[in-house]
Amino acid sequence: MAVEITMPKLGHLMEEGMVSRWLKGVGERVEKGDILLEVEMDKAVLEVESFVSGTLLQILVEEGETVPVGTPLALLGEPGEER
């Protein structure tokens, strides 16, 4: 079963963040600890790393989109898997 990567809470007061850049593309292999994307919040851009290994199956939030903490950003798993 694929794993959802969600918008993390990167600061105590953070309620939403903007996906500023994806560093991995759909179909790419991702190892636990790899940097997946950059998230912009208030005055900082922070890197978000993967907490699991797998293949990036789907990007759900495109660069430039702002979403609340907890929103699914991408699906990671093995090719052919679904949510």
N, CA, C and O atoms as a CHARMM CRD file, in Angstrom:
* protein
*
  332
    1    1 MET  N      0.83500  -1.17800   0.00000 PROA 1      0.00000
    2    1 MET  CA     0.00000   0.00000   0.00000 PROA 1      0.00000
    3    1 MET  C      0.88200   1.24400   0.00000 PROA 1      0.00000
    4    1 MET  O      1.84300   1.32700   0.76400 PROA 1      0.00000
    5    2 ALA  N      0.55600   2.21100  -0.85400 PROA 2      0.00000
    6    2 ALA  CA     1.33000   3.44400  -0.96600 PROA 2      0.00000
    7    2 ALA  C      1.19700   4.27800   0.30900 PROA 2      0.00000
    8    2 ALA  O      0.19100   4.21100   1.01500 PROA 2      0.00000
    9    3 VAL  N      2.22700   5.05400   0.57900 PROA 3      0.00000
   10    3 VAL  CA     2.27500   5.91300   1.75500 PROA 3      0.00000
   11    3 VAL  C      2.07700   7.36100   1.31200 PROA 3      0.00000
   12    3 VAL  O      2.67700   7.80800   0.33400 PROA 3      0.00000
   13    4 GLU  N      1.23300   8.08700   2.03900 PROA 4      0.00000
   14    4 GLU  CA     1.04400   9.50700   1.75400 PROA 4      0.00000
   15    4 GLU  C      2.14000  10.31200   2.43700 PROA 4      0.00000
   16    4 GLU  O      2.43100  10.11900   3.61700 PROA 4      0.00000
   17    5 ILE  N      2.73700  11.21200   1.67900 PROA 5      0.00000
   18    5 ILE  CA     3.66200  12.19400   2.23400 PROA 5      0.00000
   19    5 ILE  C      2.82900  13.45800   2.41800 PROA 5      0.00000
   20    5 ILE  O      2.26600  13.96800   1.45000 PROA 5      0.00000
   21    6 THR  N      2.74400  13.96800   3.63700 PROA 6      0.00000
   22    6 THR  CA     1.88200  15.10800   3.92200 PROA 6      0.00000
   23    6 THR  C      2.69700  16.35800   4.25100 PROA 6      0.00000
   24    6 THR  O      3.88300  16.28700   4.57200 PROA 6      0.00000
   25    7 MET  N      2.01800  17.50800   4.15800 PROA 7      0.00000
   26    7 MET  CA     2.67100  18.77000   4.51400 PROA 7      0.00000
   27    7 MET  C      3.00500  18.71400   6.00300 PROA 7      0.00000
   28    7 MET  O      2.10900  18.64000   6.84400 PROA 7      0.00000
   29    8 PRO  N      4.29500  18.74900   6.32200 PROA 8      0.00000
   30    8 PRO  CA     4.68400  18.65100   7.73200 PROA 8      0.00000
   31    8 PRO  C      4.49400  19.98000   8.46300 PROA 8      0.00000
   32    8 PRO  O      4.42400  21.04200   7.84500 PROA 8      0.00000
   33    9 LYS  N      4.41500  19.90000   9.75800 PROA 9      0.00000
   34    9 LYS  CA     4.38400  21.10100  10.60100 PROA 9      0.00000
   35    9 LYS  C      5.83300  21.38700  10.95600 PROA 9      0.00000
   36    9 LYS  O      6.40800  20.73700  11.82900 PROA 9      0.00000
   37   10 LEU  N      6.42000  22.36300  10.27300 PROA 10     0.00000
   38   10 LEU  CA     7.84700  22.63500  10.40100 PROA 10     0.00000
   39   10 LEU  C      8.17000  23.71000  11.43500 PROA 10     0.00000
   40   10 LEU  O      9.33700  23.99900  11.70000 PROA 10     0.00000
   41   11 GLY  N      7.14400  24.28900  12.00700 PROA 11     0.00000
   42   11 GLY  CA     7.33900  25.29000  13.03800 PROA 11     0.00000
   43   11 GLY  C      6.13900  25.30200  13.96400 PROA 11     0.00000
   44   11 GLY  O      5.04900  24.87800  13.58000 PROA 11     0.00000
   45   12 HSD  N      6.33300  25.78300  15.17200 PROA 12     0.00000
   46   12 HSD  CA     5.28500  25.76900  16.19000 PROA 12     0.00000
   47   12 HSD  C      4.00400  26.45700  15.72100 PROA 12     0.00000
   48   12 HSD  O      2.90700  25.97900  16.01000 PROA 12     0.00000
   49   13 LEU  N      4.13000  27.56200  15.00700 PROA 13     0.00000
   50   13 LEU  CA     2.96300  28.33000  14.58000 PROA 13     0.00000
   51   13 LEU  C      2.55000  28.05400  13.13600 PROA 13     0.00000
   52   13 LEU  O      1.61000  28.67300  12.63600 PROA 13     0.00000
   53   14 MET  N      3.22800  27.14700  12.46900 PROA 14     0.00000
   54   14 MET  CA     2.93800  26.87700  11.06100 PROA 14     0.00000
   55   14 MET  C      1.55500  26.25500  10.88500 PROA 14     0.00000
   56   14 MET  O      1.22600  25.24800  11.51300 PROA 14     0.00000
   57   15 GLU  N      0.75200  26.87400  10.01900 PROA 15     0.00000
   58   15 GLU  CA    -0.57200  26.34600   9.69300 PROA 15     0.00000
   59   15 GLU  C     -0.66800  25.90700   8.23900 PROA 15     0.00000
   60   15 GLU  O     -1.50100  25.06900   7.89300 PROA 15     0.00000
   61   16 GLU  N      0.19100  26.47700   7.38000 PROA 16     0.00000
   62   16 GLU  CA     0.21600  26.11300   5.97200 PROA 16     0.00000
   63   16 GLU  C      1.61000  26.35300   5.42100 PROA 16     0.00000
   64   16 GLU  O      2.42700  27.04800   6.02600 PROA 16     0.00000
   65   17 GLY  N      1.86300  25.77000   4.27200 PROA 17     0.00000
   66   17 GLY  CA     3.15100  25.94900   3.61300 PROA 17     0.00000
   67   17 GLY  C      2.97800  25.88700   2.11200 PROA 17     0.00000
   68   17 GLY  O      2.00100  25.33200   1.60900 PROA 17     0.00000
   69   18 MET  N      3.94100  26.46700   1.39500 PROA 18     0.00000
   70   18 MET  CA     3.91600  26.44400  -0.06500 PROA 18     0.00000
   71   18 MET  C      4.99700  25.49700  -0.57600 PROA 18     0.00000
   72   18 MET  O      6.15100  25.56800  -0.15300 PROA 18     0.00000
   73   19 VAL  N      4.61100  24.61600  -1.48700 PROA 19     0.00000
   74   19 VAL  CA     5.59000  23.74600  -2.13700 PROA 19     0.00000
   75   19 VAL  C      6.37000  24.63100  -3.10200 PROA 19     0.00000
   76   19 VAL  O      5.83800  25.06800  -4.12300 PROA 19     0.00000
   77   20 SER  N      7.63000  24.89300  -2.77500 PROA 20     0.00000
   78   20 SER  CA     8.40900  25.76700  -3.64600 PROA 20     0.00000
   79   20 SER  C      9.14800  24.99800  -4.73800 PROA 20     0.00000
   80   20 SER  O      9.34700  25.51900  -5.83500 PROA 20     0.00000
   81   21 ARG  N      9.56100  23.74300  -4.44200 PROA 21     0.00000
   82   21 ARG  CA    10.27300  22.97800  -5.47300 PROA 21     0.00000
   83   21 ARG  C     10.30200  21.50500  -5.12000 PROA 21     0.00000
   84   21 ARG  O     10.61000  21.12900  -3.98900 PROA 21     0.00000
   85   22 TRP  N      9.97400  20.66900  -6.11000 PROA 22     0.00000
   86   22 TRP  CA    10.12800  19.22000  -5.96500 PROA 22     0.00000
   87   22 TRP  C     11.53500  18.84800  -6.39600 PROA 22     0.00000
   88   22 TRP  O     11.98400  19.26900  -7.46200 PROA 22     0.00000
   89   23 LEU  N     12.23700  18.06900  -5.58900 PROA 23     0.00000
   90   23 LEU  CA    13.59900  17.64800  -5.91100 PROA 23     0.00000
   91   23 LEU  C     13.63000  16.24000  -6.49700 PROA 23     0.00000
   92   23 LEU  O     14.65500  15.81000  -7.02700 PROA 23     0.00000
   93   24 LYS  N     12.52400  15.53000  -6.40500 PROA 24     0.00000
   94   24 LYS  CA    12.38000  14.20400  -7.00800 PROA 24     0.00000
   95   24 LYS  C     11.19200  14.26100  -7.95800 PROA 24     0.00000
   96   24 LYS  O     10.25900  15.03700  -7.75300 PROA 24     0.00000
   97   25 GLY  N     11.23100  13.43900  -8.99200 PROA 25     0.00000
   98   25 GLY  CA    10.15400  13.38700  -9.96500 PROA 25     0.00000
   99   25 GLY  C      9.40400  12.06800  -9.89500 PROA 25     0.00000
  100   25 GLY  O      9.90000  11.08400  -9.34600 PROA 25     0.00000
  101   26 VAL  N      8.21100  12.06000 -10.45500 PROA 26     0.00000
  102   26 VAL  CA     7.40100  10.84900 -10.49300 PROA 26     0.00000
  103   26 VAL  C      8.20000   9.74700 -11.19400 PROA 26     0.00000
  104   26 VAL  O      8.79600   9.96600 -12.24800 PROA 26     0.00000
  105   27 GLY  N      8.19600   8.56800 -10.58700 PROA 27     0.00000
  106   27 GLY  CA     8.92500   7.43000 -11.13400 PROA 27     0.00000
  107   27 GLY  C     10.32300   7.27100 -10.57200 PROA 27     0.00000
  108   27 GLY  O     10.95600   6.23600 -10.78200 PROA 27     0.00000
  109   28 GLU  N     10.81900   8.27100  -9.86300 PROA 28     0.00000
  110   28 GLU  CA    12.16500   8.18800  -9.27800 PROA 28     0.00000
  111   28 GLU  C     12.16000   7.39600  -7.98300 PROA 28     0.00000
  112   28 GLU  O     11.20700   7.45800  -7.20500 PROA 28     0.00000
  113   29 ARG  N     13.21900   6.66400  -7.76300 PROA 29     0.00000
  114   29 ARG  CA    13.42400   5.92100  -6.51800 PROA 29     0.00000
  115   29 ARG  C     13.83200   6.91200  -5.43000 PROA 29     0.00000
  116   29 ARG  O     14.65700   7.79500  -5.66300 PROA 29     0.00000
  117   30 VAL  N     13.25500   6.76000  -4.25100 PROA 30     0.00000
  118   30 VAL  CA    13.53700   7.62200  -3.10400 PROA 30     0.00000
  119   30 VAL  C     13.94700   6.72500  -1.93900 PROA 30     0.00000
  120   30 VAL  O     13.27800   5.73600  -1.64000 PROA 30     0.00000
  121   31 GLU  N     15.03400   7.07300  -1.29700 PROA 31     0.00000
  122   31 GLU  CA    15.47700   6.33900  -0.11300 PROA 31     0.00000
  123   31 GLU  C     15.10300   7.13600   1.14000 PROA 31     0.00000
  124   31 GLU  O     15.02600   8.36400   1.10700 PROA 31     0.00000
  125   32 LYS  N     14.87700   6.43100   2.22300 PROA 32     0.00000
  126   32 LYS  CA    14.58400   7.08300   3.49100 PROA 32     0.00000
  127   32 LYS  C     15.69600   8.09200   3.78700 PROA 32     0.00000
  128   32 LYS  O     16.87900   7.75400   3.74400 PROA 32     0.00000
  129   33 GLY  N     15.30900   9.32400   4.08600 PROA 33     0.00000
  130   33 GLY  CA    16.27900  10.38000   4.36400 PROA 33     0.00000
  131   33 GLY  C     16.58500  11.27000   3.17500 PROA 33     0.00000
  132   33 GLY  O     17.16700  12.34100   3.34900 PROA 33     0.00000
  133   34 ASP  N     16.20400  10.85400   1.95300 PROA 34     0.00000
  134   34 ASP  CA    16.39700  11.69900   0.77300 PROA 34     0.00000
  135   34 ASP  C     15.51300  12.94000   0.88000 PROA 34     0.00000
  136   34 ASP  O     14.41000  12.88300   1.42400 PROA 34     0.00000
  137   35 ILE  N     16.00500  14.05400   0.35900 PROA 35     0.00000
  138   35 ILE  CA    15.21800  15.28300   0.32500 PROA 35     0.00000
  139   35 ILE  C     14.24100  15.18300  -0.84900 PROA 35     0.00000
  140   35 ILE  O     14.65300  15.00800  -1.99600 PROA 35     0.00000
  141   36 LEU  N     12.94300  15.29400  -0.55000 PROA 36     0.00000
  142   36 LEU  CA    11.88400  15.19000  -1.56300 PROA 36     0.00000
  143   36 LEU  C     11.52000  16.52900  -2.16800 PROA 36     0.00000
  144   36 LEU  O     11.36100  16.65500  -3.38200 PROA 36     0.00000
  145   37 LEU  N     11.38800  17.53100  -1.31000 PROA 37     0.00000
  146   37 LEU  CA    10.90200  18.82100  -1.76600 PROA 37     0.00000
  147   37 LEU  C     11.33500  19.92400  -0.81700 PROA 37     0.00000
  148   37 LEU  O     11.83000  19.67400   0.28200 PROA 37     0.00000
  149   38 GLU  N     11.13200  21.15600  -1.27800 PROA 38     0.00000
  150   38 GLU  CA    11.36300  22.32300  -0.44300 PROA 38     0.00000
  151   38 GLU  C     10.01700  22.97900  -0.17300 PROA 38     0.00000
  152   38 GLU  O      9.18400  23.10600  -1.07000 PROA 38     0.00000
  153   39 VAL  N      9.81400  23.39600   1.07500 PROA 39     0.00000
  154   39 VAL  CA     8.57800  24.04600   1.49600 PROA 39     0.00000
  155   39 VAL  C      8.92400  25.44600   1.99400 PROA 39     0.00000
  156   39 VAL  O      9.84900  25.63500   2.78400 PROA 39     0.00000
  157   40 GLU  N      8.16300  26.41400   1.51500 PROA 40     0.00000
  158   40 GLU  CA     8.35200  27.79800   1.94700 PROA 40     0.00000
  159   40 GLU  C      7.29200  28.14400   2.98100 PROA 40     0.00000
  160   40 GLU  O      6.10300  27.89400   2.78700 PROA 40     0.00000
  161   41 MET  N      7.74400  28.71700   4.06800 PROA 41     0.00000
  162   41 MET  CA     6.83400  29.17200   5.11600 PROA 41     0.00000
  163   41 MET  C      7.34600  30.49600   5.64600 PROA 41     0.00000
  164   41 MET  O      8.54900  30.66600   5.84400 PROA 41     0.00000
  165   42 ASP  N      6.45800  31.41500   5.87000 PROA 42     0.00000
  166   42 ASP  CA     6.81900  32.74700   6.35000 PROA 42     0.00000
  167   42 ASP  C      8.07600  33.26200   5.65700 PROA 42     0.00000
  168   42 ASP  O      8.01500  33.68500   4.50300 PROA 42     0.00000
  169   43 LYS  N      9.20500  33.23200   6.34200 PROA 43     0.00000
  170   43 LYS  CA    10.43200  33.81300   5.78700 PROA 43     0.00000
  171   43 LYS  C     11.52300  32.77700   5.55200 PROA 43     0.00000
  172   43 LYS  O     12.68800  33.14000   5.38600 PROA 43     0.00000
  173   44 ALA  N     11.17200  31.50400   5.53400 PROA 44     0.00000
  174   44 ALA  CA    12.18100  30.45600   5.39800 PROA 44     0.00000
  175   44 ALA  C     11.75200  29.41900   4.36400 PROA 44     0.00000
  176   44 ALA  O     10.56300  29.17800   4.15400 PROA 44     0.00000
  177   45 VAL  N     12.73900  28.82000   3.73200 PROA 45     0.00000
  178   45 VAL  CA    12.52600  27.67400   2.84800 PROA 45     0.00000
  179   45 VAL  C     13.22500  26.49200   3.50200 PROA 45     0.00000
  180   45 VAL  O     14.42800  26.53400   3.76100 PROA 45     0.00000
  181   46 LEU  N     12.45700  25.43100   3.76900 PROA 46     0.00000
  182   46 LEU  CA    13.00000  24.26900   4.45600 PROA 46     0.00000
  183   46 LEU  C     12.89200  23.03300   3.58400 PROA 46     0.00000
  184   46 LEU  O     11.97200  22.91200   2.77500 PROA 46     0.00000
  185   47 GLU  N     13.83300  22.11700   3.75000 PROA 47     0.00000
  186   47 GLU  CA    13.82600  20.85600   3.01200 PROA 47     0.00000
  187   47 GLU  C     13.00600  19.82400   3.77100 PROA 47     0.00000
  188   47 GLU  O     13.05400  19.75200   4.99900 PROA 47     0.00000
  189   48 VAL  N     12.25300  19.02600   3.01800 PROA 48     0.00000
  190   48 VAL  CA    11.45000  17.95700   3.61000 PROA 48     0.00000
  191   48 VAL  C     12.03100  16.63800   3.11800 PROA 48     0.00000
  192   48 VAL  O     12.13600  16.40600   1.91400 PROA 48     0.00000
  193   49 GLU  N     12.40700  15.77500   4.06300 PROA 49     0.00000
  194   49 GLU  CA    12.97700  14.49000   3.67500 PROA 49     0.00000
  195   49 GLU  C     11.94800  13.37300   3.81700 PROA 49     0.00000
  196   49 GLU  O     10.98800  13.47200   4.58100 PROA 49     0.00000
  197   50 SER  N     12.18300  12.31900   3.06100 PROA 50     0.00000
  198   50 SER  CA    11.29100  11.16400   3.08400 PROA 50     0.00000
  199   50 SER  C     11.53300  10.33800   4.34000 PROA 50     0.00000
  200   50 SER  O     12.67500  10.14100   4.75400 PROA 50     0.00000
  201   51 PHE  N     10.46000   9.86100   4.93700 PROA 51     0.00000
  202   51 PHE  CA    10.57200   8.99900   6.11500 PROA 51     0.00000
  203   51 PHE  C     10.45400   7.52700   5.74000 PROA 51     0.00000
  204   51 PHE  O     10.51400   6.66000   6.61100 PROA 51     0.00000
  205   52 VAL  N     10.28700   7.23600   4.43500 PROA 52     0.00000
  206   52 VAL  CA    10.23100   5.86200   3.93500 PROA 52     0.00000
  207   52 VAL  C     10.97800   5.77900   2.60300 PROA 52     0.00000
  208   52 VAL  O     11.24100   6.79600   1.96200 PROA 52     0.00000
  209   53 SER  N     11.30900   4.57000   2.20400 PROA 53     0.00000
  210   53 SER  CA    11.90300   4.32900   0.88800 PROA 53     0.00000
  211   53 SER  C     10.82300   3.84300  -0.06100 PROA 53     0.00000
  212   53 SER  O      9.85300   3.21600   0.36300 PROA 53     0.00000
  213   54 GLY  N     10.98900   4.12900  -1.33800 PROA 54     0.00000
  214   54 GLY  CA    10.04300   3.67400  -2.34600 PROA 54     0.00000
  215   54 GLY  C     10.19200   4.48000  -3.62100 PROA 54     0.00000
  216   54 GLY  O     11.18900   5.17500  -3.81400 PROA 54     0.00000
  217   55 THR  N      9.20800   4.38600  -4.47800 PROA 55     0.00000
  218   55 THR  CA     9.17600   5.12200  -5.73000 PROA 55     0.00000
  219   55 THR  C      8.14700   6.23400  -5.60400 PROA 55     0.00000
  220   55 THR  O      7.06300   6.01900  -5.06300 PROA 55     0.00000
  221   56 LEU  N      8.48000   7.42000  -6.10100 PROA 56     0.00000
  222   56 LEU  CA     7.52300   8.52100  -6.09300 PROA 56     0.00000
  223   56 LEU  C      6.46700   8.22100  -7.14500 PROA 56     0.00000
  224   56 LEU  O      6.71600   8.33900  -8.34500 PROA 56     0.00000
  225   57 LEU  N      5.28500   7.83100  -6.68100 PROA 57     0.00000
  226   57 LEU  CA     4.20900   7.38100  -7.57000 PROA 57     0.00000
  227   57 LEU  C      3.38000   8.52600  -8.12500 PROA 57     0.00000
  228   57 LEU  O      2.96100   8.48900  -9.28300 PROA 57     0.00000
  229   58 GLN  N      3.13900   9.54700  -7.30400 PROA 58     0.00000
  230   58 GLN  CA     2.26400  10.63500  -7.73900 PROA 58     0.00000
  231   58 GLN  C      2.55500  11.88700  -6.91800 PROA 58     0.00000
  232   58 GLN  O      2.75300  11.81500  -5.70500 PROA 58     0.00000
  233   59 ILE  N      2.57800  13.02300  -7.58900 PROA 59     0.00000
  234   59 ILE  CA     2.66900  14.32000  -6.91500 PROA 59     0.00000
  235   59 ILE  C      1.26500  14.89300  -6.88600 PROA 59     0.00000
  236   59 ILE  O      0.63700  15.05500  -7.93300 PROA 59     0.00000
  237   60 LEU  N      0.76700  15.20100  -5.69500 PROA 60     0.00000
  238   60 LEU  CA    -0.60200  15.67400  -5.52000 PROA 60     0.00000
  239   60 LEU  C     -0.70700  17.19400  -5.40700 PROA 60     0.00000
  240   60 LEU  O     -1.77000  17.76200  -5.65500 PROA 60     0.00000
  241   61 VAL  N      0.39000  17.85200  -5.03500 PROA 61     0.00000
  242   61 VAL  CA     0.41300  19.30900  -4.89000 PROA 61     0.00000
  243   61 VAL  C      1.57800  19.83300  -5.72700 PROA 61     0.00000
  244   61 VAL  O      2.72900  19.45100  -5.51600 PROA 61     0.00000
  245   62 GLU  N      1.26800  20.70000  -6.66500 PROA 62     0.00000
  246   62 GLU  CA     2.27800  21.22700  -7.58400 PROA 62     0.00000
  247   62 GLU  C      3.06400  22.36700  -6.96000 PROA 62     0.00000
  248   62 GLU  O      2.64300  22.96200  -5.96900 PROA 62     0.00000
  249   63 GLU  N      4.21800  22.66300  -7.55700 PROA 63     0.00000
  250   63 GLU  CA     5.04000  23.78000  -7.11400 PROA 63     0.00000
  251   63 GLU  C      4.22200  25.07000  -7.18000 PROA 63     0.00000
  252   63 GLU  O      3.48300  25.30400  -8.13600 PROA 63     0.00000
  253   64 GLY  N      4.36900  25.89800  -6.15000 PROA 64     0.00000
  254   64 GLY  CA     3.66300  27.16700  -6.09100 PROA 64     0.00000
  255   64 GLY  C      2.34300  27.10600  -5.34800 PROA 64     0.00000
  256   64 GLY  O      1.76200  28.14600  -5.03900 PROA 64     0.00000
  257   65 GLU  N      1.85800  25.90500  -5.05600 PROA 65     0.00000
  258   65 GLU  CA     0.59400  25.75700  -4.32900 PROA 65     0.00000
  259   65 GLU  C      0.83400  25.84300  -2.82200 PROA 65     0.00000
  260   65 GLU  O      1.81400  25.30800  -2.30200 PROA 65     0.00000
  261   66 THR  N     -0.07900  26.52600  -2.13400 PROA 66     0.00000
  262   66 THR  CA    -0.05200  26.63700  -0.67400 PROA 66     0.00000
  263   66 THR  C     -1.17700  25.78400  -0.11700 PROA 66     0.00000
  264   66 THR  O     -2.32900  25.89500  -0.53900 PROA 66     0.00000
  265   67 VAL  N     -0.82400  24.92300   0.84700 PROA 67     0.00000
  266   67 VAL  CA    -1.81000  24.01000   1.43400 PROA 67     0.00000
  267   67 VAL  C     -1.63500  23.95200   2.94800 PROA 67     0.00000
  268   67 VAL  O     -0.55100  24.24200   3.45300 PROA 67     0.00000
  269   68 PRO  N     -2.69700  23.57600   3.68600 PROA 68     0.00000
  270   68 PRO  CA    -2.60700  23.44800   5.14000 PROA 68     0.00000
  271   68 PRO  C     -1.71500  22.27900   5.56900 PROA 68     0.00000
  272   68 PRO  O     -1.52000  21.32300   4.81800 PROA 68     0.00000
  273   69 VAL  N     -1.18100  22.37300   6.78100 PROA 69     0.00000
  274   69 VAL  CA    -0.42100  21.27900   7.38500 PROA 69     0.00000
  275   69 VAL  C     -1.29400  20.02500   7.37400 PROA 69     0.00000
  276   69 VAL  O     -2.48700  20.09600   7.67100 PROA 69     0.00000
  277   70 GLY  N     -0.70800  18.88500   7.03300 PROA 70     0.00000
  278   70 GLY  CA    -1.42600  17.61800   7.00500 PROA 70     0.00000
  279   70 GLY  C     -2.00100  17.24600   5.65600 PROA 70     0.00000
  280   70 GLY  O     -2.47000  16.12100   5.47900 PROA 70     0.00000
  281   71 THR  N     -1.97900  18.16700   4.69100 PROA 71     0.00000
  282   71 THR  CA    -2.48900  17.88700   3.35500 PROA 71     0.00000
  283   71 THR  C     -1.57500  16.89500   2.64100 PROA 71     0.00000
  284   71 THR  O     -0.35700  17.07200   2.66500 PROA 71     0.00000
  285   72 PRO  N     -2.12500  15.85200   2.00400 PROA 72     0.00000
  286   72 PRO  CA    -1.28500  14.92900   1.23700 PROA 72     0.00000
  287   72 PRO  C     -0.58500  15.66100   0.07700 PROA 72     0.00000
  288   72 PRO  O     -1.22800  16.35800  -0.70800 PROA 72     0.00000
  289   73 LEU  N      0.73400  15.48800  -0.01200 PROA 73     0.00000
  290   73 LEU  CA     1.53700  16.11600  -1.05700 PROA 73     0.00000
  291   73 LEU  C      1.90300  15.15500  -2.17400 PROA 73     0.00000
  292   73 LEU  O      1.98900  15.54400  -3.33800 PROA 73     0.00000
  293   74 ALA  N      2.11900  13.88300  -1.80800 PROA 74     0.00000
  294   74 ALA  CA     2.58700  12.89900  -2.77900 PROA 74     0.00000
  295   74 ALA  C      2.32300  11.49000  -2.26000 PROA 74     0.00000
  296   74 ALA  O      2.03900  11.28300  -1.08000 PROA 74     0.00000
  297   75 LEU  N      2.42500  10.53300  -3.17300 PROA 75     0.00000
  298   75 LEU  CA     2.31600   9.11600  -2.81300 PROA 75     0.00000
  299   75 LEU  C      3.64400   8.44100  -3.11400 PROA 75     0.00000
  300   75 LEU  O      4.23100   8.64000  -4.17700 PROA 75     0.00000
  301   76 LEU  N      4.10700   7.64300  -2.16400 PROA 76     0.00000
  302   76 LEU  CA     5.35800   6.91800  -2.28000 PROA 76     0.00000
  303   76 LEU  C      5.08300   5.44600  -2.03600 PROA 76     0.00000
  304   76 LEU  O      4.38400   5.09400  -1.08600 PROA 76     0.00000
  305   77 GLY  N      5.62400   4.58600  -2.87900 PROA 77     0.00000
  306   77 GLY  CA     5.40600   3.16400  -2.70800 PROA 77     0.00000
  307   77 GLY  C      6.14900   2.38900  -3.77600 PROA 77     0.00000
  308   77 GLY  O      7.20300   2.81600  -4.24900 PROA 77     0.00000
  309   78 GLU  N      5.60000   1.26200  -4.14900 PROA 78     0.00000
  310   78 GLU  CA     6.18600   0.45100  -5.21100 PROA 78     0.00000
  311   78 GLU  C      5.36500   0.63300  -6.47200 PROA 78     0.00000
  312   78 GLU  O      4.15100   0.81900  -6.39300 PROA 78     0.00000
  313   79 PRO  N      6.00700   0.58200  -7.64400 PROA 79     0.00000
  314   79 PRO  CA     5.25500   0.76500  -8.89200 PROA 79     0.00000
  315   79 PRO  C      4.02200  -0.13100  -8.94500 PROA 79     0.00000
  316   79 PRO  O      4.09300  -1.31800  -8.62600 PROA 79     0.00000
  317   80 GLY  N      2.88100   0.45100  -9.35600 PROA 80     0.00000
  318   80 GLY  CA     1.62800  -0.29900  -9.45000 PROA 80     0.00000
  319   80 GLY  C      0.76200  -0.19000  -8.21300 PROA 80     0.00000
  320   80 GLY  O     -0.42300  -0.51800  -8.26300 PROA 80     0.00000
  321   81 GLU  N      1.32700   0.26600  -7.09800 PROA 81     0.00000
  322   81 GLU  CA     0.55100   0.40900  -5.87500 PROA 81     0.00000
  323   81 GLU  C     -0.36800   1.62700  -5.96900 PROA 81     0.00000
  324   81 GLU  O     -0.11500   2.56600  -6.72400 PROA 81     0.00000
  325   82 GLU  N     -1.43300   1.58200  -5.18400 PROA 82     0.00000
  326   82 GLU  CA    -2.34300   2.70000  -5.07100 PROA 82     0.00000
  327   82 GLU  C     -2.49700   3.03600  -3.59500 PROA 82     0.00000
  328   82 GLU  O     -1.92400   2.37200  -2.73200 PROA 82     0.00000
  329   83 ARG  N     -3.27100   4.06600  -3.31600 PROA 83     0.00000
  330   83 ARG  CA    -3.49400   4.51300  -1.92400 PROA 83     0.00000
  331   83 ARG  C     -3.92500   3.40700  -1.05600 PROA 83     0.00000
  332   83 ARG  O     -4.15400   3.61000   0.13700 PROA 83     0.00000
